Structures are given as C-alpha cells and as structure tokens.
Amino acid sequence: MSEHLISKEILRAIKSYSLDMKRAVRLVINIGEHKKRPELLNFLTTIANTSDKIIVEERDFHDELRSPISFVLETNDKSTG
C-alpha cells in the first residue's frame, strides 16, 4: 500500500536528506480510531524506515490534538508544530 502513497524517488530524497540531519526527529501520531489512520501510520512508517534519525511513535494527546489522524513533529523532545 505505501508504494502508492509515496514514490521511490521521494523516499530516496528523504534518505539522502536525512544523512545530513544533525538531530533525530519523531513523527508522533495521536492514538484513536479512524478509517484512514492505518494508512497514515503506514505512510509515516515508510518515511521513518528510510533513516534511523526518523522515528514514528503513537501517543495519547488527550485534548492537544483533535483527531486520531493528527500528528506532530518533535525534535529534542519538543513539538515543532
């Protein structure tokens, strides 16, 4: 499924870009139920699999994020938006 969501060229570009990353980043997806959530989680995991500097994590954001298909980008354990 993920091959259709993101091209091999983009994955190669992410891998190449991540070689110069100074810090790890974390893609943190809100927990919950949504019919598109597995697809989003697969997409984020596919991106994370390109580098050991990109990590996917699931977390309960309570009222901080409205939807189970919301996620934030963190670096140094702080959200960047």
N, C-alpha and C positions, 0 to 999 in steps of 0.2 A: 504494500500500500504506500509506503513512504516514498518509493521511487517516483510515484506520480505527483507527489506533493512538492518535491524539491529535486531539481536536476543534478546530475552528477557534476556538471560544471560549477554549480553553486557550492556544492559540497567540497569540491577541490579548492575553490576560492576561500571558503571558511577555514579549511585545514591549513592552507598557506598563510592566511592572515593570522591564525592562532599561533603560528610558530614565533611571531614577534610579540605576542601578548606578554606583558610583564606580570599580570596577576590573573588568577583563575576567576571565572565568572560562574555564577549559579543562576540557572533558569528555574524559578520556584513557582510551581503551578498550584493553584488553590485546589483543595480537595472538594469532593461533591459529585453529584450525578448530573450528567448532561449527555445527550446522544452523540455530540461531537467531541467530547472530552478524550476518548481513547485515540481518536485521530490526531488531536492536538498533542497529546502526550507522546505518541509515536513520532510526530514531526519534530518535537523538541529533543527527543532521544536520538533521533537520526542526526540532528545537528551536533549534539553532545558527543556522539560516537566518533566525530572527526578529530577530537582533541582531548587530552587529559586535563586541559585547562578549562573545559566547559562541562559543567555538572548539572544534571537535572535532579530536582528534589520536589516532592509533594509535601505540602504543609497546609494546615488549617489556619486560614487568615481571619477567621471569625467575621467581623464586620468591615475589615480593611478592604477586602475585595468583594465585589457583589456577586461574582459568578464563578462556577466551577471551571469555566474555560478562560479565566483570567490568570495571568502570571506576571511576575516581576523579575527583573534582572538585578542581581546582587553582586557586589564585589566588596571585598574586605568586610563581609557580613553586614553590609548596608545596602538598602534598596537604591537603585539609580533611577527608578521610575518604571 
